[in-house]
Amino acid sequence: MSRPFVAILMGSESDLPVMQGASDVLGILGVQCEMKITSAHRTPAATQLYISDAEARGCGVFIAGAGLAAHLAGAVAAHTLKPVIGVPIDSGPMQGMDSLLSTVQMPAGIPVATVAIGKTGARNAGYLAAQILALQDSDLAKRVRSEREQKAANVQAQDRALQDSRK
Ligand code: RP5
């Protein structure tokens, strides 16, 4: 059986530069993903169809990013029992605070795991999706751990360089 993939949804092409970060992280960790532009408000029926089709094809985790009155992640969560990660996008005059509240304030029973606003949030959505899939995939768990160890090694190397420069 093929491994589960991650579906990355976004409300508009204008969200792509932010949501690309989720795809980049999943690529580094060797997790298959696909990207889809579909909107909770502008294409609600197509969004619902895509969710059931993705599930039928083996989607294990959904990531959804949107700006303004960002209902995409909540709309996805309404239609699936798979984990849904929401990325609030800073595409409006409120710098993403509007999207953050729209994404995070879900009613009890329909959770959306909401990450930070913007590019950092999109990257963390990729990491979190990989960690969720790693619960059932020990090879992926090793790749996630090794990537984290590499990050720690980078920080330690930065500190060594700083200490050396101050001698
Ligand atoms: C939201 O409205 C989208 O997710 C996007 O962040 C924002 C603006 O969309 P466009 O007007 O750029 O298509 O639905």
Backbone and ligand atoms as CSV (ligand in chain L), in Angstrom:
chain,resi,resn,atom,element,x,y,z
A,1,MET,N,N,0.845,-1.198,0.000
A,1,MET,CA,C,0.000,0.000,0.000
A,1,MET,C,C,0.886,1.257,0.000
A,2,SER,N,N,0.483,2.286,-0.780
A,2,SER,CA,C,1.309,3.491,-0.820
A,2,SER,C,C,1.159,4.286,0.491
A,3,ARG,N,N,2.161,5.081,0.772
A,3,ARG,CA,C,2.152,5.856,2.018
A,3,ARG,C,C,1.157,7.004,1.910
A,4,PRO,N,N,0.564,7.405,3.046
A,4,PRO,CA,C,-0.373,8.520,3.004
A,4,PRO,C,C,0.323,9.821,2.568
A,5,PHE,N,N,-0.392,10.664,1.864
A,5,PHE,CA,C,0.176,11.952,1.441
A,5,PHE,C,C,-0.504,13.091,2.196
A,6,VAL,N,N,0.074,14.282,2.049
A,6,VAL,CA,C,-0.477,15.489,2.677
A,6,VAL,C,C,-1.103,16.347,1.590
A,7,ALA,N,N,-2.318,16.793,1.806
A,7,ALA,CA,C,-2.974,17.715,0.871
A,7,ALA,C,C,-2.847,19.130,1.431
A,8,ILE,N,N,-2.284,20.024,0.612
A,8,ILE,CA,C,-2.104,21.427,1.018
A,8,ILE,C,C,-3.086,22.273,0.224
A,9,LEU,N,N,-4.062,22.835,0.914
A,9,LEU,CA,C,-5.084,23.655,0.248
A,9,LEU,C,C,-4.820,25.121,0.555
A,10,MET,N,N,-5.199,25.978,-0.401
A,10,MET,CA,C,-5.114,27.425,-0.161
A,10,MET,C,C,-6.258,28.106,-0.886
A,11,GLY,N,N,-6.678,29.247,-0.322
A,11,GLY,CA,C,-7.875,29.904,-0.837
A,11,GLY,C,C,-7.677,30.656,-2.131
A,12,SER,N,N,-6.425,30.992,-2.452
A,12,SER,CA,C,-6.157,31.812,-3.635
A,12,SER,C,C,-4.720,31.587,-4.077
A,13,GLU,N,N,-4.471,31.867,-5.357
A,13,GLU,CA,C,-3.089,31.801,-5.858
A,13,GLU,C,C,-2.192,32.764,-5.085
A,14,SER,N,N,-2.789,33.847,-4.548
A,14,SER,CA,C,-1.978,34.824,-3.803
A,14,SER,C,C,-1.420,34.228,-2.507
A,15,ASP,N,N,-1.965,33.099,-2.068
A,15,ASP,CA,C,-1.461,32.434,-0.859
A,15,ASP,C,C,-0.261,31.528,-1.144
A,16,LEU,N,N,0.000,31.273,-2.417
A,16,LEU,CA,C,1.017,30.279,-2.797
A,16,LEU,C,C,2.420,30.579,-2.261
A,17,PRO,N,N,2.893,31.854,-2.321
A,17,PRO,CA,C,4.251,32.104,-1.814
A,17,PRO,C,C,4.408,31.726,-0.335
A,18,VAL,N,N,3.325,31.827,0.436
A,18,VAL,CA,C,3.388,31.414,1.849
A,18,VAL,C,C,3.271,29.897,1.966
A,19,MET,N,N,2.304,29.316,1.283
A,19,MET,CA,C,2.027,27.876,1.447
A,19,MET,C,C,3.118,26.995,0.839
A,20,GLN,N,N,3.911,27.592,-0.061
A,20,GLN,CA,C,5.029,26.836,-0.640
A,20,GLN,C,C,5.957,26.315,0.469
A,21,GLY,N,N,6.024,27.052,1.584
A,21,GLY,CA,C,6.888,26.644,2.702
A,21,GLY,C,C,6.503,25.285,3.253
A,22,ALA,N,N,5.212,24.982,3.301
A,22,ALA,CA,C,4.760,23.671,3.806
A,22,ALA,C,C,5.231,22.574,2.860
A,23,SER,N,N,5.082,22.830,1.571
A,23,SER,CA,C,5.502,21.858,0.559
A,23,SER,C,C,7.020,21.648,0.605
A,24,ASP,N,N,7.783,22.738,0.780
A,24,ASP,CA,C,9.249,22.636,0.832
A,24,ASP,C,C,9.683,21.743,1.995
A,25,VAL,N,N,9.082,21.959,3.170
A,25,VAL,CA,C,9.457,21.168,4.355
A,25,VAL,C,C,9.110,19.693,4.135
A,26,LEU,N,N,7.934,19.439,3.592
A,26,LEU,CA,C,7.543,18.042,3.360
A,26,LEU,C,C,8.487,17.379,2.355
A,27,GLY,N,N,8.930,18.165,1.368
A,27,GLY,CA,C,9.894,17.637,0.396
A,27,GLY,C,C,11.199,17.244,1.080
A,28,ILE,N,N,11.697,18.113,1.972
A,28,ILE,CA,C,12.945,17.832,2.701
A,28,ILE,C,C,12.804,16.543,3.514
A,29,LEU,N,N,11.611,16.326,4.074
A,29,LEU,CA,C,11.392,15.163,4.942
A,29,LEU,C,C,10.938,13.920,4.156
A,30,GLY,N,N,10.833,14.060,2.847
A,30,GLY,CA,C,10.473,12.901,2.017
A,30,GLY,C,C,9.015,12.490,2.154
A,31,VAL,N,N,8.150,13.477,2.357
A,31,VAL,CA,C,6.714,13.182,2.457
A,31,VAL,C,C,6.031,13.680,1.187
A,32,GLN,N,N,5.251,12.825,0.583
A,32,GLN,CA,C,4.549,13.198,-0.648
A,32,GLN,C,C,3.428,14.194,-0.319
A,33,CYS,N,N,3.285,15.215,-1.165
A,33,CYS,CA,C,2.175,16.151,-0.943
A,33,CYS,C,C,1.667,16.672,-2.280
A,34,GLU,N,N,0.463,17.207,-2.251
A,34,GLU,CA,C,-0.064,17.890,-3.432
A,34,GLU,C,C,-0.662,19.212,-2.988
A,35,MET,N,N,-0.723,20.175,-3.916
A,35,MET,CA,C,-1.239,21.503,-3.592
A,35,MET,C,C,-2.499,21.762,-4.413
A,36,LYS,N,N,-3.453,22.466,-3.802
A,36,LYS,CA,C,-4.733,22.710,-4.472
A,36,LYS,C,C,-5.232,24.109,-4.109
A,37,ILE,N,N,-5.588,24.880,-5.125
A,37,ILE,CA,C,-6.227,26.174,-4.864
A,37,ILE,C,C,-7.726,25.966,-4.893
A,38,THR,N,N,-8.350,26.196,-3.757
A,38,THR,CA,C,-9.803,26.035,-3.672
A,38,THR,C,C,-10.275,26.854,-2.476
A,39,SER,N,N,-11.427,27.474,-2.591
A,39,SER,CA,C,-11.830,28.456,-1.588
A,39,SER,C,C,-13.098,28.037,-0.855
A,40,ALA,N,N,-13.101,28.292,0.456
A,40,ALA,CA,C,-14.291,27.978,1.273
A,40,ALA,C,C,-15.487,28.806,0.828
A,41,HIS,N,N,-15.205,30.025,0.345
A,41,HIS,CA,C,-16.290,30.948,0.013
A,41,HIS,C,C,-16.597,31.001,-1.477
A,42,ARG,N,N,-15.521,30.960,-2.302
A,42,ARG,CA,C,-15.732,31.152,-3.743
A,42,ARG,C,C,-16.042,29.839,-4.463
A,43,THR,N,N,-15.503,28.725,-3.954
A,43,THR,CA,C,-15.758,27.426,-4.611
A,43,THR,C,C,-16.088,26.371,-3.537
A,44,PRO,N,N,-17.152,26.584,-2.765
A,44,PRO,CA,C,-17.423,25.666,-1.647
A,44,PRO,C,C,-17.709,24.232,-2.091
A,45,ALA,N,N,-18.429,24.057,-3.189
A,45,ALA,CA,C,-18.766,22.692,-3.630
A,45,ALA,C,C,-17.516,21.962,-4.111
A,46,ALA,N,N,-16.659,22.685,-4.856
A,46,ALA,CA,C,-15.417,22.063,-5.346
A,46,ALA,C,C,-14.508,21.707,-4.176
A,47,THR,N,N,-14.509,22.527,-3.139
A,47,THR,CA,C,-13.684,22.242,-1.964
A,47,THR,C,C,-14.129,20.931,-1.322
A,48,GLN,N,N,-15.431,20.783,-1.172
A,48,GLN,CA,C,-15.970,19.558,-0.549
A,48,GLN,C,C,-15.625,18.325,-1.397
A,49,LEU,N,N,-15.794,18.458,-2.712
A,49,LEU,CA,C,-15.471,17.333,-3.614
A,49,LEU,C,C,-13.999,16.957,-3.521
A,50,TYR,N,N,-13.138,17.985,-3.478
A,50,TYR,CA,C,-11.695,17.711,-3.414
A,50,TYR,C,C,-11.352,16.954,-2.134
A,51,ILE,N,N,-11.955,17.343,-1.013
A,51,ILE,CA,C,-11.633,16.686,0.267
A,51,ILE,C,C,-11.986,15.196,0.197
A,52,SER,N,N,-13.178,14.871,-0.320
A,52,SER,CA,C,-13.535,13.435,-0.360
A,52,SER,C,C,-12.672,12.677,-1.358
A,53,ASP,N,N,-12.333,13.327,-2.469
A,53,ASP,CA,C,-11.468,12.673,-3.451
A,53,ASP,C,C,-10.069,12.438,-2.864
A,54,ALA,N,N,-9.524,13.452,-2.181
A,54,ALA,CA,C,-8.180,13.312,-1.594
A,54,ALA,C,C,-8.182,12.196,-0.549
A,55,GLU,N,N,-9.213,12.157,0.271
A,55,GLU,CA,C,-9.301,11.085,1.284
A,55,GLU,C,C,-9.320,9.718,0.621
A,56,ALA,N,N,-10.112,9.594,-0.439
A,56,ALA,CA,C,-10.235,8.305,-1.138
A,56,ALA,C,C,-8.896,7.887,-1.750
A,57,ARG,N,N,-8.057,8.861,-2.110
A,57,ARG,CA,C,-6.751,8.561,-2.723
A,57,ARG,C,C,-5.637,8.378,-1.693
A,58,GLY,N,N,-5.966,8.534,-0.379
A,58,GLY,CA,C,-4.966,8.232,0.648
A,58,GLY,C,C,-4.374,9.433,1.362
A,59,CYS,N,N,-5.077,10.557,1.341
A,59,CYS,CA,C,-4.601,11.716,2.110
A,59,CYS,C,C,-4.649,11.384,3.609
A,60,GLY,N,N,-3.544,11.653,4.322
A,60,GLY,CA,C,-3.498,11.363,5.762
A,60,GLY,C,C,-3.654,12.597,6.632
A,61,VAL,N,N,-3.248,13.754,6.089
A,61,VAL,CA,C,-3.332,15.016,6.830
A,61,VAL,C,C,-3.655,16.120,5.830
A,62,PHE,N,N,-4.527,17.042,6.237
A,62,PHE,CA,C,-4.819,18.226,5.418
A,62,PHE,C,C,-4.151,19.442,6.056
A,63,ILE,N,N,-3.550,20.289,5.203
A,63,ILE,CA,C,-3.078,21.608,5.626
A,63,ILE,C,C,-3.889,22.617,4.820
A,64,ALA,N,N,-4.447,23.616,5.492
A,64,ALA,CA,C,-5.250,24.607,4.761
A,64,ALA,C,C,-4.826,26.008,5.174
A,65,GLY,N,N,-4.490,26.841,4.182
A,65,GLY,CA,C,-4.098,28.219,4.451
A,65,GLY,C,C,-5.025,29.190,3.755
A,66,ALA,N,N,-5.409,30.247,4.469
A,66,ALA,CA,C,-6.254,31.274,3.858
A,66,ALA,C,C,-6.082,32.574,4.636
A,67,GLY,N,N,-6.446,33.667,3.971
A,67,GLY,CA,C,-6.366,34.973,4.607
A,67,GLY,C,C,-7.738,35.577,4.806
A,68,LEU,N,N,-7.756,36.786,5.353
A,68,LEU,CA,C,-9.004,37.545,5.622
A,68,LEU,C,C,-9.954,36.722,6.500
A,69,ALA,N,N,-11.231,36.580,6.110
A,69,ALA,CA,C,-12.175,35.757,6.892
A,69,ALA,C,C,-11.883,34.301,6.559
A,70,ALA,N,N,-10.796,33.785,7.150
A,70,ALA,CA,C,-10.195,32.525,6.691
A,70,ALA,C,C,-10.966,31.315,7.200
A,71,HIS,N,N,-11.899,30.851,6.402
A,71,HIS,CA,C,-12.723,29.714,6.817
A,71,HIS,C,C,-12.318,28.397,6.183
A,72,LEU,N,N,-11.261,28.413,5.365
A,72,LEU,CA,C,-10.939,27.196,4.608
A,72,LEU,C,C,-10.591,26.016,5.520
A,73,ALA,N,N,-9.726,26.246,6.515
A,73,ALA,CA,C,-9.329,25.120,7.380
A,73,ALA,C,C,-10.551,24.574,8.127
A,74,GLY,N,N,-11.399,25.468,8.604
A,74,GLY,CA,C,-12.610,25.026,9.307
A,74,GLY,C,C,-13.549,24.266,8.388
A,75,ALA,N,N,-13.659,24.729,7.151
A,75,ALA,CA,C,-14.532,24.040,6.187
A,75,ALA,C,C,-13.990,22.647,5.886
A,76,VAL,N,N,-12.655,22.532,5.791
A,76,VAL,CA,C,-12.065,21.202,5.572
A,76,VAL,C,C,-12.367,20.310,6.773
A,77,ALA,N,N,-12.147,20.843,7.978
A,77,ALA,CA,C,-12.373,20.052,9.198
A,77,ALA,C,C,-13.821,19.580,9.310
A,78,ALA,N,N,-14.734,20.368,8.749
A,78,ALA,CA,C,-16.153,19.992,8.796
A,78,ALA,C,C,-16.443,18.750,7.962
A,79,HIS,N,N,-15.545,18.453,6.990
A,79,HIS,CA,C,-15.819,17.379,6.037
A,79,HIS,C,C,-14.909,16.167,6.182
A,80,THR,N,N,-14.011,16.175,7.170
A,80,THR,CA,C,-13.100,15.024,7.307
A,80,THR,C,C,-12.801,14.753,8.770
A,81,LEU,N,N,-12.431,13.509,9.057
A,81,LEU,CA,C,-11.944,13.152,10.399
A,81,LEU,C,C,-10.416,13.095,10.425
A,82,LYS,N,N,-9.766,13.327,9.286
A,82,LYS,CA,C,-8.304,13.391,9.268
A,82,LYS,C,C,-7.862,14.664,9.991
A,83,PRO,N,N,-6.619,14.674,10.528
A,83,PRO,CA,C,-6.141,15.903,11.173
A,83,PRO,C,C,-6.071,17.054,10.173
A,84,VAL,N,N,-6.489,18.238,10.621
A,84,VAL,CA,C,-6.448,19.440,9.780
A,84,VAL,C,C,-5.583,20.491,10.475
A,85,ILE,N,N,-4.595,20.998,9.738
A,85,ILE,CA,C,-3.706,22.043,10.254
A,85,ILE,C,C,-4.039,23.336,9.512
A,86,GLY,N,N,-4.297,24.404,10.255
A,86,GLY,CA,C,-4.682,25.670,9.638
A,86,GLY,C,C,-3.526,26.665,9.662
A,87,VAL,N,N,-3.313,27.329,8.522
A,87,VAL,CA,C,-2.277,28.365,8.429
A,87,VAL,C,C,-2.973,29.707,8.174
A,88,PRO,N,N,-2.941,30.620,9.150
A,88,PRO,CA,C,-3.511,31.962,8.917
A,88,PRO,C,C,-2.559,32.764,8.040
A,89,ILE,N,N,-3.084,33.372,6.993
A,89,ILE,CA,C,-2.218,34.099,6.052
A,89,ILE,C,C,-2.419,35.609,6.196
A,90,ASP,N,N,-1.293,36.310,6.164
A,90,ASP,CA,C,-1.316,37.768,6.364
A,90,ASP,C,C,-1.521,38.475,5.029
A,91,SER,N,N,-2.723,38.291,4.448
A,91,SER,CA,C,-2.964,38.878,3.123
A,91,SER,C,C,-3.826,40.142,3.193
A,92,GLY,N,N,-4.243,40.542,4.372
A,92,GLY,CA,C,-5.137,41.700,4.459
A,92,GLY,C,C,-4.560,42.808,5.324
A,93,PRO,N,N,-5.340,43.874,5.512
A,93,PRO,CA,C,-4.842,45.036,6.263
A,93,PRO,C,C,-4.627,44.763,7.749
A,94,MET,N,N,-5.136,43.639,8.255
A,94,MET,CA,C,-4.959,43.347,9.685
A,94,MET,C,C,-3.757,42.432,9.939
A,95,GLN,N,N,-2.894,42.290,8.932
A,95,GLN,CA,C,-1.654,41.509,9.045
A,95,GLN,C,C,-1.861,40.082,9.556
A,96,GLY,N,N,-3.015,39.505,9.232
A,96,GLY,CA,C,-3.238,38.098,9.559
A,96,GLY,C,C,-3.921,37.853,10.893
A,97,MET,N,N,-4.115,38.916,11.705
A,97,MET,CA,C,-4.829,38.709,12.981
A,97,MET,C,C,-6.273,38.261,12.719
A,98,ASP,N,N,-6.867,38.783,11.637
A,98,ASP,CA,C,-8.215,38.361,11.247
A,98,ASP,C,C,-8.230,36.870,10.904
A,99,SER,N,N,-7.251,36.448,10.087
A,99,SER,CA,C,-7.192,35.035,9.675
A,99,SER,C,C,-6.884,34.131,10.861
A,100,LEU,N,N,-6.004,34.611,11.760
A,100,LEU,CA,C,-5.649,33.809,12.936
A,100,LEU,C,C,-6.910,33.488,13.743
A,101,LEU,N,N,-7.690,34.506,14.022
A,101,LEU,CA,C,-8.893,34.272,14.838
A,101,LEU,C,C,-9.915,33.433,14.083
A,102,SER,N,N,-10.063,33.672,12.779
A,102,SER,CA,C,-11.022,32.885,11.989
A,102,SER,C,C,-10.619,31.413,11.952
A,103,THR,N,N,-9.303,31.165,11.945
A,103,THR,CA,C,-8.821,29.782,11.817
A,103,THR,C,C,-8.823,29.060,13.159
A,104,VAL,N,N,-8.429,29.772,14.210
A,104,VAL,CA,C,-8.200,29.091,15.499
A,104,VAL,C,C,-9.488,28.902,16.311
A,105,GLN,N,N,-10.464,29.771,16.125
A,105,GLN,CA,C,-11.630,29.762,17.022
A,105,GLN,C,C,-12.702,28.787,16.546
A,106,MET,N,N,-12.330,27.509,16.476
A,106,MET,CA,C,-13.283,26.492,16.027
A,106,MET,C,C,-14.161,26.029,17.184
A,107,PRO,N,N,-15.399,25.658,16.900
A,107,PRO,CA,C,-16.257,25.133,17.967
A,107,PRO,C,C,-15.780,23.743,18.414
A,108,ALA,N,N,-16.063,23.399,19.664
A,108,ALA,CA,C,-15.620,22.118,20.221
A,108,ALA,C,C,-16.122,20.961,19.373
A,109,GLY,N,N,-15.213,20.022,19.107
A,109,GLY,CA,C,-15.576,18.839,18.326
A,109,GLY,C,C,-15.122,18.894,16.881
A,110,ILE,N,N,-14.758,20.097,16.405
A,110,ILE,CA,C,-14.287,20.240,15.012
A,110,ILE,C,C,-12.937,20.967,15.068
A,111,PRO,N,N,-11.883,20.262,15.507
A,111,PRO,CA,C,-10.619,20.971,15.744
A,111,PRO,C,C,-9.836,21.312,14.481
A,112,VAL,N,N,-9.156,22.447,14.540
A,112,VAL,CA,C,-8.142,22.811,13.546
A,112,VAL,C,C,-6.871,23.151,14.324
A,113,ALA,N,N,-5.793,22.420,14.085
A,113,ALA,CA,C,-4.515,22.687,14.751
A,113,ALA,C,C,-3.906,23.903,14.067
A,114,THR,N,N,-4.003,25.044,14.727
A,114,THR,CA,C,-3.626,26.305,14.073
A,114,THR,C,C,-2.182,26.686,14.402
A,115,VAL,N,N,-1.429,26.989,13.367
A,115,VAL,CA,C,-0.026,27.384,13.534
A,115,VAL,C,C,0.090,28.902,13.408
A,116,ALA,N,N,1.331,29.403,13.453
A,116,ALA,CA,C,1.565,30.850,13.436
A,116,ALA,C,C,1.148,31.481,12.103
A,117,ILE,N,N,0.972,32.782,12.123
A,117,ILE,CA,C,0.614,33.534,10.912
A,117,ILE,C,C,1.786,33.520,9.918
A,118,GLY,N,N,1.463,33.242,8.657
A,118,GLY,CA,C,2.420,33.462,7.576
A,118,GLY,C,C,3.422,32.350,7.349
A,119,LYS,N,N,4.603,32.766,6.839
A,119,LYS,CA,C,5.582,31.786,6.324
A,119,LYS,C,C,6.079,30.818,7.390
A,120,THR,N,N,6.321,31.310,8.613
A,120,THR,CA,C,6.789,30.401,9.676
A,120,THR,C,C,5.705,29.377,9.974
A,121,GLY,N,N,4.463,29.830,10.000
A,121,GLY,CA,C,3.352,28.913,10.252
A,121,GLY,C,C,3.242,27.857,9.166
A,122,ALA,N,N,3.418,28.258,7.923
A,122,ALA,CA,C,3.318,27.289,6.817
A,122,ALA,C,C,4.407,26.231,6.936
A,123,ARG,N,N,5.620,26.670,7.291
A,123,ARG,CA,C,6.700,25.689,7.462
A,123,ARG,C,C,6.382,24.752,8.633
A,124,ASN,N,N,5.896,25.315,9.730
A,124,ASN,CA,C,5.556,24.467,10.879
A,124,ASN,C,C,4.394,23.525,10.551
A,125,ALA,N,N,3.504,23.952,9.691
A,125,ALA,CA,C,2.416,23.048,9.267
A,125,ALA,C,C,3.010,21.822,8.579
A,126,GLY,N,N,4.050,22.041,7.768
A,126,GLY,CA,C,4.726,20.914,7.117
A,126,GLY,C,C,5.365,19.988,8.147
A,127,TYR,N,N,6.080,20.582,9.114
A,127,TYR,CA,C,6.708,19.748,10.151
A,127,TYR,C,C,5.659,18.980,10.950
A,128,LEU,N,N,4.587,19.662,11.325
A,128,LEU,CA,C,3.562,19.005,12.155
A,128,LEU,C,C,2.885,17.870,11.385
A,129,ALA,N,N,2.593,18.098,10.108
A,129,ALA,CA,C,1.981,17.035,9.293
A,129,ALA,C,C,2.916,15.826,9.227
A,130,ALA,N,N,4.213,16.086,9.063
A,130,ALA,CA,C,5.187,14.979,9.000
A,130,ALA,C,C,5.223,14.241,10.339
A,131,GLN,N,N,5.184,14.974,11.439
A,131,GLN,CA,C,5.221,14.324,12.754
A,131,GLN,C,C,3.974,13.465,12.974
A,132,ILE,N,N,2.842,13.929,12.476
A,132,ILE,CA,C,1.602,13.134,12.606
A,132,ILE,C,C,1.744,11.831,11.807
A,133,LEU,N,N,2.228,11.934,10.569
A,133,LEU,CA,C,2.386,10.730,9.749
A,133,LEU,C,C,3.488,9.825,10.300
A,134,ALA,N,N,4.468,10.415,10.990
A,134,ALA,CA,C,5.579,9.632,11.548
A,134,ALA,C,C,5.118,8.712,12.677
A,135,LEU,N,N,3.956,8.971,13.252
A,135,LEU,CA,C,3.434,8.080,14.299
A,135,LEU,C,C,3.257,6.662,13.767
A,136,GLN,N,N,2.991,6.559,12.449
A,136,GLN,CA,C,2.769,5.250,11.819
A,136,GLN,C,C,3.877,4.876,10.846
A,137,ASP,N,N,4.997,5.592,10.884
A,137,ASP,CA,C,6.030,5.391,9.859
A,137,ASP,C,C,7.395,5.623,10.514
A,138,SER,N,N,8.056,4.532,10.904
A,138,SER,CA,C,9.295,4.684,11.679
A,138,SER,C,C,10.432,5.274,10.838
A,139,ASP,N,N,10.437,5.027,9.522
A,139,ASP,CA,C,11.482,5.632,8.677
A,139,ASP,C,C,11.329,7.150,8.647
A,140,LEU,N,N,10.082,7.585,8.520
A,140,LEU,CA,C,9.820,9.037,8.527
A,140,LEU,C,C,10.199,9.616,9.890
A,141,ALA,N,N,9.886,8.918,10.972
A,141,ALA,CA,C,10.245,9.403,12.314
A,141,ALA,C,C,11.755,9.623,12.409
A,142,LYS,N,N,12.532,8.712,11.807
A,142,LYS,CA,C,14.011,8.868,11.833
A,142,LYS,C,C,14.423,10.121,11.057
A,143,ARG,N,N,13.770,10.361,9.912
A,143,ARG,CA,C,14.133,11.548,9.112
A,143,ARG,C,C,13.780,12.840,9.858
A,144,VAL,N,N,12.629,12.839,10.549
A,144,VAL,CA,C,12.222,14.024,11.311
A,144,VAL,C,C,13.246,14.278,12.428
A,145,ARG,N,N,13.644,13.197,13.127
A,145,ARG,CA,C,14.611,13.347,14.223
A,145,ARG,C,C,15.954,13.848,13.691
A,146,SER,N,N,16.389,13.279,12.577
A,146,SER,CA,C,17.704,13.670,12.074
A,146,SER,C,C,17.691,15.125,11.587
A,147,GLU,N,N,16.581,15.576,11.014
A,147,GLU,CA,C,16.484,16.976,10.571
A,147,GLU,C,C,16.562,17.913,11.781
A,148,ARG,N,N,15.931,17.480,12.887
A,148,ARG,CA,C,15.955,18.303,14.102
A,148,ARG,C,C,17.371,18.348,14.699
A,149,GLU,N,N,18.048,17.221,14.640
A,149,GLU,CA,C,19.428,17.186,15.158
A,149,GLU,C,C,20.335,18.092,14.325
A,150,GLN,N,N,20.068,18.116,13.017
A,150,GLN,CA,C,20.841,18.991,12.133
A,150,GLN,C,C,20.631,20.456,12.505
A,151,LYS,N,N,19.374,20.786,12.833
A,151,LYS,CA,C,19.066,22.174,13.242
A,151,LYS,C,C,19.817,22.522,14.523
A,152,ALA,N,N,19.847,21.595,15.474
A,152,ALA,CA,C,20.567,21.834,16.738
A,152,ALA,C,C,22.051,22.020,16.454
A,153,ALA,N,N,22.600,21.194,15.560
A,153,ALA,CA,C,24.021,21.298,15.223
A,153,ALA,C,C,24.314,22.658,14.595
A,154,ASN,N,N,23.369,23.162,13.782
A,154,ASN,CA,C,23.560,24.476,13.156
A,154,ASN,C,C,23.647,25.581,14.211
A,155,VAL,N,N,22.759,25.522,15.209
A,155,VAL,CA,C,22.765,26.548,16.265
A,155,VAL,C,C,24.083,26.483,17.032
A,156,GLN,N,N,24.536,25.257,17.327
A,156,GLN,CA,C,25.787,25.115,18.077
A,156,GLN,C,C,26.973,25.630,17.269
A,157,ALA,N,N,26.921,25.402,15.943
A,157,ALA,CA,C,28.004,25.913,15.085
A,157,ALA,C,C,27.980,27.443,15.066
A,158,GLN,N,N,26.769,28.020,15.039
A,158,GLN,CA,C,26.658,29.491,15.067
A,158,GLN,C,C,27.273,30.041,16.350
A,159,ASP,N,N,26.998,29.356,17.469
A,159,ASP,CA,C,27.521,29.835,18.752
A,159,ASP,C,C,29.040,29.706,18.802
A,160,ARG,N,N,29.553,28.579,18.267
A,160,ARG,CA,C,31.014,28.422,18.247
A,160,ARG,C,C,31.654,29.566,17.452
A,161,ALA,N,N,31.028,29.907,16.308
A,161,ALA,CA,C,31.566,30.993,15.471
A,161,ALA,C,C,31.519,32.318,16.235
A,162,LEU,N,N,30.432,32.548,16.972
A,162,LEU,CA,C,30.298,33.780,17.762
A,162,LEU,C,C,31.381,33.848,18.835
A,163,GLN,N,N,31.548,32.717,19.545
A,163,GLN,CA,C,32.549,32.714,20.626
A,163,GLN,C,C,33.945,32.933,20.051
A,164,ASP,N,N,34.225,32.294,18.907
A,164,ASP,CA,C,35.542,32.465,18.288
A,164,ASP,C,C,35.786,33.923,17.892
A,165,SER,N,N,34.714,34.569,17.362
A,165,SER,CA,C,34.870,35.957,16.897
A,165,SER,C,C,35.094,36.925,18.057
A,166,ARG,N,N,34.769,36.525,19.258
A,166,ARG,CA,C,34.913,37.413,20.424
A,166,ARG,C,C,36.207,37.167,21.198
A,167,LYS,N,N,37.018,36.197,20.707
A,167,LYS,CA,C,38.276,35.915,21.423
A,167,LYS,C,C,39.321,36.980,21.131
L,1,RP5,C1,C,-8.700,34.631,0.960
L,1,RP5,O1,O,-8.677,35.935,0.536
L,1,RP5,C2,C,-7.521,33.986,0.295
L,1,RP5,O2,O,-7.098,32.892,1.052
L,1,RP5,C3,C,-6.503,35.075,0.246
L,1,RP5,O3,O,-5.606,35.020,1.346
L,1,RP5,C4,C,-7.338,36.342,0.353
L,1,RP5,C5,C,-7.234,37.223,-0.851
L,1,RP5,O4,O,-7.542,36.468,-2.020
L,1,RP5,P1,P,-7.314,37.088,-3.470
L,1,RP5,O5,O,-8.178,38.313,-3.538
L,1,RP5,O6,O,-5.836,37.377,-3.581
L,1,RP5,O7,O,-7.732,35.997,-4.437
L,1,RP5,O8,O,-9.873,33.985,0.617
